[in-house]
Amino acid sequence: MYKKKGQSILEYVIVLTVIVIAVALAATNLIKPAVNKGLDDAAKTINKATDQLPK
């Protein structure tokens, strides 16, 4: 009986691990473009501000 319970827990751990990996990959694919856009916008703002400084 102990062996069956351990096997059941192991199955839940494996399924949960697969779900966590799937969510992490999906989040990476969705968040990466937003982060890149934010960094590009920040770089453009900084460049625009530095262009206005007196030389």
GUNUBA-19298 format. One record per residue (C-alpha): residue in one letter; x, y, z. Coordinates in nm, 2 decimals. Last residue first. Layout:
BEGIN
r_px_py_pz
A_X_Y_Z
...
# end
This chain:
BEGIN
r_px_py_pz
K_2.69_7.11_-2.63
P_2.36_7.21_-2.47
L_2.14_6.91_-2.38
Q_1.85_6.85_-2.62
D_2.01_6.54_-2.78
T_2.05_6.39_-2.43
A_1.67_6.40_-2.38
K_1.60_6.24_-2.71
N_1.85_5.97_-2.65
I_1.71_5.90_-2.30
T_1.36_5.88_-2.44
K_1.46_5.65_-2.72
A_1.64_5.42_-2.48
A_1.34_5.41_-2.25
D_1.11_5.32_-2.54
D_1.35_5.04_-2.65
L_1.36_4.91_-2.29
G_0.98_4.91_-2.27
K_0.95_4.74_-2.61
N_1.20_4.47_-2.51
V_1.01_4.41_-2.18
A_0.68_4.38_-2.37
P_0.83_4.14_-2.63
K_0.98_3.92_-2.35
I_0.66_3.90_-2.15
L_0.45_3.68_-2.38
N_0.72_3.43_-2.48
T_0.86_3.41_-2.13
A_0.51_3.37_-1.98
A_0.44_3.08_-2.22
L_0.77_2.91_-2.13
A_0.71_2.96_-1.76
V_0.35_2.83_-1.78
A_0.46_2.52_-1.97
I_0.74_2.45_-1.71
V_0.49_2.49_-1.42
I_0.25_2.25_-1.59
V_0.52_1.99_-1.65
T_0.63_2.02_-1.29
L_0.28_1.98_-1.16
V_0.23_1.67_-1.37
I_0.56_1.52_-1.24
V_0.48_1.60_-0.88
Y_0.13_1.45_-0.91
E_0.27_1.13_-1.06
L_0.53_1.11_-0.77
I_0.25_1.15_-0.52
S_0.06_0.86_-0.68
Q_0.37_0.64_-0.69
G_0.44_0.71_-0.32
K_0.08_0.61_-0.23
K_0.11_0.29_-0.44
K_0.43_0.19_-0.27
Y_0.29_0.24_0.08
M_0.00_0.00_0.00
# end
